[in-house]
Amino acid sequence: MQVSIQPLCVTCAHRRYCIPSGLSGNTEEELAGIPIEDRLLLKGESLAQRTRVTGKLVVVRSGAFKSEARLRSGVRRVLGLHEAGDLMSAEPMLGGVHDAEWLALQSSAVCVVDAWKLQTMAENHPALGAFLMRNTATALVRAQQTLFALGSLHASGRLAWLLLDLSERRRRRGLDPIALSLALTWKDVANYLALRPEAVSRGLGAMERNGVISRHGHDLQILNLERLAHLVSGRNVGVPAWQTASVSQAMPKR
């Protein structure tokens, strides 16, 4: 379904993530002329099944998605988790991954906008152009941080980095930063962090025993942010020896 920008965006809690503040009246009017596709997806549905993703900018309104890509070896790799307010795109110029596939982890809603129309508008409206550049830069920084985590941190450090990243994302959205609810399965978490599932299980168990987190299923409560941060920095906080195991020991065999 296509709708005008005003009725959908004015009342949207995530408007600030996809429409910059401080735009002139003329810019708002031009934005109102860009059609928005409002799509609802059921758990397990691919975004590509519901809309054309090439040349589009997709905003998650509710629910959650995982992005995946198939490597040349045929192995599927989880690239990221996308929750309400996050932007998704197949366009590298917008910080996206061209060959990615987005799968709904639960019933979800998205807004789909023509990315190239936004880019054309941005050429004449500096505020919009700066906004798009900031979002692209944020996506690139997150990709660099992910590469750093996977390339240099041990098993417990990767898990701690993921929990801290999710916590910070919730804080930016004005939500409780210590109450996390993971939409990803533990198998997907292991795939994303390039760990074996048993390493994820041991790591969460160790954090729980040491008072760093508490958990009930996929709902986690961060009890000690400082100790969690220490796991990323590599400082010894009295946790089991497995946490300092080399990354190669935890990597899945091909």
C-alpha positions in Angstrom: 0.0 0.0 0.0 1.3 3.5 -0.9 0.5 6.4 1.3 1.4 10.1 1.6 4.2 11.0 3.9 2.1 13.2 6.2 -0.4 10.8 7.8 2.2 8.0 8.2 5.2 10.0 9.3 3.7 12.7 11.5 2.5 10.1 14.0 5.4 7.7 13.7 7.5 7.3 16.8 10.6 6.7 14.6 10.2 9.7 12.4 13.5 11.2 13.6 15.5 8.3 12.2 14.4 8.8 8.6 13.3 12.5 8.4 15.7 15.1 9.7 14.5 17.9 11.9 14.7 21.5 10.8 13.7 21.1 7.2 12.1 24.1 5.5 8.5 24.1 4.5 9.3 23.6 0.9 11.5 20.6 1.6 8.7 19.0 3.7 6.3 19.6 0.8 8.7 17.9 -1.6 9.2 14.9 0.7 5.4 14.6 0.9 5.4 14.0 -2.9 7.6 10.8 -2.5 5.4 7.7 -2.2 6.0 5.5 0.7 5.2 1.8 0.6 3.8 0.5 3.9 4.6 -3.2 4.2 3.6 -5.8 6.8 5.7 -9.0 7.1 5.1 -12.2 9.0 7.8 -14.1 10.9 10.1 -15.8 8.4 9.1 -13.7 5.4 11.8 -12.2 3.3 11.6 -8.5 2.5 12.3 -9.2 -1.1 9.0 -11.3 -1.2 7.0 -8.2 -0.2 8.7 -5.4 -2.1 11.5 -4.6 -4.6 14.5 -3.7 -2.5 16.9 -2.5 -5.2 17.2 1.3 -5.1 15.1 1.5 -1.9 15.6 2.8 1.6 13.7 0.7 4.2 12.9 1.9 7.7 11.8 -0.6 10.3 8.7 0.7 12.0 8.1 -2.3 14.3 9.4 -5.8 14.8 12.9 -7.0 13.9 14.9 -8.3 11.0 18.1 -10.2 10.4 20.2 -9.6 7.4 22.0 -12.5 5.8 24.3 -13.1 2.8 25.5 -16.3 1.1 29.2 -16.7 0.9 30.9 -18.1 -2.2 31.3 -21.4 -0.2 27.5 -21.6 0.0 27.5 -20.9 3.8 25.0 -18.3 4.9 26.3 -15.6 7.3 24.2 -13.4 9.5 25.3 -9.8 8.9 23.2 -8.0 11.5 20.1 -7.3 13.5 17.7 -4.5 12.6 15.1 -3.2 15.0 12.5 -0.4 15.1 14.0 2.8 13.8 16.9 1.1 11.9 17.5 1.8 8.3 18.1 -1.0 5.8 19.3 -0.7 2.2 20.8 -2.8 -0.6 22.6 0.3 -1.8 26.3 0.6 -0.8 26.0 4.4 -1.2 23.6 4.2 1.7 25.8 1.9 3.8 23.9 -1.2 2.6 25.0 -4.6 1.4 24.0 -5.3 -2.2 23.6 -9.1 -1.9 22.0 -9.1 1.5 18.6 -10.7 2.3 16.4 -9.4 5.1 14.2 -11.9 7.0 11.5 -10.9 9.5 12.2 -12.4 13.0 8.7 -11.6 14.1 5.6 -9.9 12.7 7.1 -6.6 11.5 6.2 -3.4 9.6 8.4 -1.3 7.4 8.3 1.8 5.3 9.9 1.6 1.8 11.1 4.8 0.1 12.8 5.4 -3.3 16.4 6.0 -2.3 17.3 7.7 -5.6 14.5 10.3 -5.3 15.8 11.1 -1.8 19.4 11.4 -3.2 18.2 13.7 -5.9 16.4 15.9 -3.4 19.5 15.9 -1.2 21.4 17.6 -3.9 19.2 20.7 -3.5 18.6 20.5 0.2 21.7 20.5 2.4 19.9 19.5 5.6 18.6 16.3 3.9 21.9 15.6 2.3 23.8 15.9 5.6 21.2 13.6 7.2 21.7 10.9 4.6 25.5 11.2 4.9 25.3 10.8 8.7 23.2 7.7 8.3 25.6 6.3 5.8 28.6 7.1 8.0 26.8 5.5 11.0 26.3 2.3 9.0 30.0 2.2 7.9 31.2 2.8 11.5 29.0 0.0 12.7 30.4 -2.3 10.0 34.0 -1.4 11.1 33.1 -2.1 14.7 31.7 -5.5 13.8 34.9 -6.3 11.8 37.0 -5.3 14.8 34.9 -7.4 17.2 35.1 -10.5 15.0 38.7 -10.0 14.1 40.3 -9.2 17.5 38.0 -10.2 20.4 37.9 -13.6 22.1 34.6 -15.4 22.6 33.4 -13.6 25.7 34.5 -10.2 24.3 32.4 -10.7 21.2 29.3 -11.6 23.3 29.9 -8.6 25.6 30.4 -6.3 22.5 27.0 -7.5 21.1 25.2 -6.9 24.4 26.8 -3.5 24.8 25.9 -2.6 21.2 22.2 -3.6 21.7 22.2 -1.7 25.0 23.5 1.5 23.3 21.0 1.2 20.5 18.1 1.0 23.0 19.5 4.0 24.9 19.5 6.1 21.7 15.9 5.1 21.1 14.9 6.3 24.6 14.4 2.8 25.9 15.8 1.0 29.0 19.4 0.2 28.1 19.8 -2.6 30.5 16.7 -4.7 29.6 17.4 -6.6 26.4 15.2 -8.9 24.4 17.0 -10.8 21.7 15.0 -11.4 18.5 17.8 -13.6 17.1 18.0 -17.3 17.9 21.1 -18.4 19.8 22.2 -20.2 16.6 21.9 -16.9 14.7 23.9 -15.1 17.5 26.6 -17.7 17.1 26.6 -17.3 13.3 26.8 -13.5 13.6 29.7 -13.6 16.0 31.5 -16.4 14.2 31.3 -18.6 17.3 30.1 -22.1 17.9 26.7 -22.3 19.6 28.2 -24.0 22.6 30.6 -21.1 23.0 27.6 -18.7 23.1 25.9 -20.9 25.7 29.0 -21.2 27.9 29.6 -17.5 27.6 26.1 -16.4 28.7 26.3 -18.9 31.5 29.6 -17.6 32.7 28.3 -14.0 32.6 25.2 -15.1 34.6 27.2 -16.9 37.2 29.5 -13.9 37.7 26.6 -11.4 38.2 27.1 -9.6 34.9 23.7 -10.5 33.4 20.5 -12.3 34.3 18.4 -14.0 31.7 15.2 -15.8 31.1 15.1 -17.3 27.7 15.9 -14.5 25.2 15.2 -11.7 27.8 18.4 -10.4 29.4 19.0 -7.9 32.1 22.5 -6.3 32.3 23.4 -6.2 36.0 26.9 -4.7 35.7 27.7 -2.6 32.7 31.3 -2.0 33.9 32.1 -5.7 34.1 30.5 -6.2 30.7 32.8 -3.5 29.3 35.8 -5.1 30.9 35.1 -8.3 28.9 35.4 -6.3 25.7 38.6 -4.6 26.8 40.1 -7.9 27.9 40.6 -7.1 31.5 40.4 -10.0 33.9 37.2 -9.8 36.0 37.4 -13.2 37.6 35.6 -15.1 34.9 36.4 -18.7 33.7 39.5 -19.4 31.6 37.4 -20.2 28.4 36.8 -16.5 28.0 40.4 -15.9 27.1 40.5 -18.7 24.6 41.8 -17.8 21.2 39.3 -16.8 18.5 40.5 -19.6 16.3 39.3 -22.2 18.9 35.8 -20.8 18.8 35.5 -20.3 15.1 33.2 -22.9 13.4 34.9 -25.4 11.2 34.2 -25.1 7.4 
